[in-house]
Amino acid sequence: MARKKSMPPPDYEGLYRRHMELTREVEHLSTLREIGLAISGTLEMSETLSIIAHVVQGALDVRRLTLYTPSQEGDFLQPVVAKYGNDLITKERLEEEFEPRKGSLLGKAIDSRSVTLLNVPGNSRAVVPLMAKGEPLGVMVLEDRRDGQPFSDDDAALFQQLGSQIAIAMHNAQLYAMAVTDGLTGLYVRRYFDLRMQEEFAQAQRYKRVFSVMLFDIDHFKKFNDLHGHQTGDRVLQQFARLLQKNTRRSDICCRYGGEEMTVILPETDLQEAALSANKLCGLVRSHPFTGMEEQVLSVTTSIGVSVFGPEYGRPESMVEAADRALYQAKQLGRNRVELAGI
């Protein structure tokens, strides 16, 4: 009678290892999906960076996250957003900080195109290259897991995939910015202004909100161009645009309306608040030391027309036309002043 062959005992340890591997893969895919959905919800670069910092720090449960992008020359890496604990830190507060690319851990990650880990007592760091279309868009630095454990090779594999996902979101935001941003001034283009006016107008009608719009014209700009040349004129436009961006809120929408005319949409702003803002900007332009091609100081002033949403405007174009009429009145009354529509 043939003897039955005995079955080998189950490899419980191997099955357990495989189970843990599959569990980690599911967790990684879930994390990537959660982050991917969150960061693909906007094309605005500032919003994209803020969402990345907030969502990634929470999903990965790390204490600190910093995103860096290369300087114009490429020698340094400049932080553009950071999340330290519950504190979201934007680019304006990080302007003084930078990291050299050459010889640094950040540069090493970019050059190798792979996640670089540094685990030393009291500090655990993962430097993640952000590559899109074969080009480095920056690096993400993750520091100190909240559970106190060092970063592992499994973490590095997840971060590598995450870096590609983040880089794609940043690349898309860059392409969008190029499409809606004026190449000379860095302000939004007229088409973007029209779209945002429609959005703000619809929101104001639906939810009984208020918003205002300011229309700027640089006084005697044609004569200025004829006297000093178009290159100096372009430089003045750039300086004027930076002045607007620096002295308006992050929620305000600064646009180049056409030629030397610029405009700002001010959400949640009534006529009194808009008038204060317009008069402040008018004074800042008047006192600002604009410079020409040879660094000579130039005197520049602006006229501003302001309108605020109200039932008398049936469409956004009517509100812009009202601001334009107020601007015309400001110029008729001597320029270098603010006029309010309907007053």
Number of C-alpha atoms within 10 A of each C-alpha: 3 4 5 6 6 6 6 6 6 8 8 9 9 10 11 11 11 12 12 12 13 12 12 15 14 12 13 20 14 13 16 19 13 14 22 18 9 16 24 18 12 14 18 14 18 17 14 20 21 20 19 25 23 22 17 24 23 16 13 18 16 21 18 20 26 21 24 23 19 20 16 9 7 12 13 19 23 25 27 23 25 26 24 16 14 11 10 14 17 16 17 10 12 14 11 9 11 16 17 16 20 14 8 11 19 25 21 17 22 22 13 10 18 19 26 21 21 14 15 9 7 8 12 18 21 25 28 27 31 31 23 19 10 8 11 16 19 26 28 26 21 25 23 20 18 12 9 12 10 21 18 12 12 12 16 18 13 20 24 19 16 22 22 17 21 26 22 19 22 26 19 19 21 14 12 14 17 14 14 17 18 16 11 12 19 18 26 23 21 18 15 18 21 15 12 15 22 15 12 21 24 15 15 17 15 9 8 10 17 19 22 28 26 27 27 24 25 22 19 14 19 13 10 18 15 10 11 13 14 13 12 19 20 17 17 24 22 15 18 21 20 15 15 21 18 9 12 15 12 11 10 17 21 24 28 26 22 11 10 18 18 24 27 24 22 24 20 15 19 17 18 12 13 23 22 12 16 25 17 14 20 19 14 16 21 16 12 16 14 18 16 17 14 7 9 9 12 14 12 20 20 25 27 32 29 28 29 25 25 16 7 8 15 12 15 18 14 14 23 25 16 21 27 22 20 25 28 17 20 21 21 10 13 10 20 20 20 26 26 23 19 11 6
